Amino acid sequence: MILEAREVTVRYPGAPYPALDAVSLRVEAGQLLALVGPNGSGKTTLLRALLGTLPVDGGTALVDGRPVGSWARQELSRLVGVVTQREEPWAPLRVEETVLLGRYPHLGALSPVTSADWAVVRAALERCDVWHLRGRTLDALSGGEWQRVRIARALAQEPRVLVLDEPAAALDLRHEMEVMELVRELVRSGLACLLVTHHLNLAARYAHRMVLLACGQVVAGGTPADILRPDVVSRVFGWPVTVLEGPDRVPQLFPLRPGP
Amino acid sequence: MIRRMVLLPVVAVLAILAGLAFGASEPGPAGLIAAAGDPGSIPGQILLQLRLPRVLLAFAVGSGLGVTGAVLQALVRNPLADPYLLGLSGGAGLGAVIAIAAAVTSPWGVPVAAFLGAIGAVLLVYRVSLVGGRRLDPRVLLLGGVVVGAFAGALMSAIISLSPAPQLRSAWLWLMGGFGGASWQALAVFGAYSAVPAVLLFVSARHLDLLVLGEETAQYLGTDIERVKRMVYFAASLLTAAAVAVSGVIGFVGLVVPHAVRRMIGPLHARLLPAVALASGTFLVLADLVARTVVRPLELPVGVVTAVVGVPLFVVLLRRTQR
């Protein structure tokens, strides 16, 4: 078990209800777990609690069987690569420098960057289709390009777990599919992946298992077919939906319009 | 980029030589060598006891202020940060003015009081900026620095306005900064206080790179964020306080030079910090040279020169950034 939440509870000061209420979840090697739910349901909070950047008020978050708080941050960063929802660099880094930062988990404070590090950087840039952008500064990138650069940086960490918070939000059709195919391929090769998204159809096509969160509680967990049920989704998201079957025999949601 | 990195040390050495060769007396290149060869002579005394420590102190203080500016900009993620933004100059000024108003006669009275004032301000700002008792919030740090600086500035103005004229003048001159009091002893004191913080900041270069991406991402790339922020803040503060103690408040070096160098060689700190150290040291040696030669035999406060040169430079940079 690479990432595990056991009955994790988080309360934000002043909030009437806990942001997470005894949530449990397990991410295994070779598996893509999609954490889905409406806006504000606690997905990102759970991600932070799992990764030790938010203190928990109850329960335990474990990484590779050890409480997350007992890991040194650098040690953890060699194991877990994270692409957060938002990130705004304040100085004009270039693309290849940005991806090189993904090698820092493997470097000491003064140890030099080797040609092996640059080879990893290059492979990551190529895999995410941004090698041709390597000399650009970040302020000259589109939203989708920037997102792919950040995924490349997470790959350069050579992690065993990939945690992606809304990775496809800024991507166009082709790059959304390419990124998800890449993630699936990495998972096939043994990586664990936690995908956080409110994009249910995308999650259903790529995830092995899904966990549906609402108001800080797990509403349902299981295969995509277990989660994408009209009654469950309509209730949790507050909008009527119907479920159809996609061409690859995966359930896909279709929101209904009001009226006859 | 490689060429620029080679150029910087060469320019630094030339600036130091110029700083030694020009001033109230001008030995010329041959005279300089002769003076160095005969330390007992009067030119030798001037060179070795006055000018050399002065030029080296200007270089060291410049490097310190530049590096501090660069790391504080990374810490608060804002290119406008400078070493004095965190209330330090206000605290140091208040300390110095109190010592001057009290007519302390010991030569180290004013520097020690300035140092203590700066450290007091730093601790106060730090305490104000601890959110929930343990997290250091850079935005609050900026605001805390501004208000603590303003408060100290008000007290300072009150004391100055009630002081007799000679004290008033020396307090005012001190606040504008200068190397008139430079000596080997001052250089040794500055070296002793700045060595450890400087090493800590250089060793933190990679964490500072990661801070460019934001605190959350920096943590996911291996930075123990609260420890790094605390260490950088205190190291930068100690370095600035030492600089203020030996040379007064010299503005703009720590703001303009890191900004310019970052544009030239990029924001990665393993390259940026050494380059900023060289460039800021050079800048301040040259500024001091101008300060003691333009109105010979009088001397301008070096802070006046750095601002007069620094402001137009900064405006040009700003306009280029907007393009």
Interface residues (C-beta under 8 A of the other chain):
Chain A: R48 L51 T53 A72 R73 Q74 L76 S77 R78 V80 G81 V82 T84 E87 E88 P89 W90 A91 P92 L93 R94 E97 T98 L101 G102 Y104 P105 L107 A109 L110 Q157
Chain B: A74 R77 N78 P79 V203 S204 A205 R206 D209 L210 V212 L213 G214 E216 T217 Q219 Y220 L221 G222 T223 D224 I225 R262 G266 P267 L268
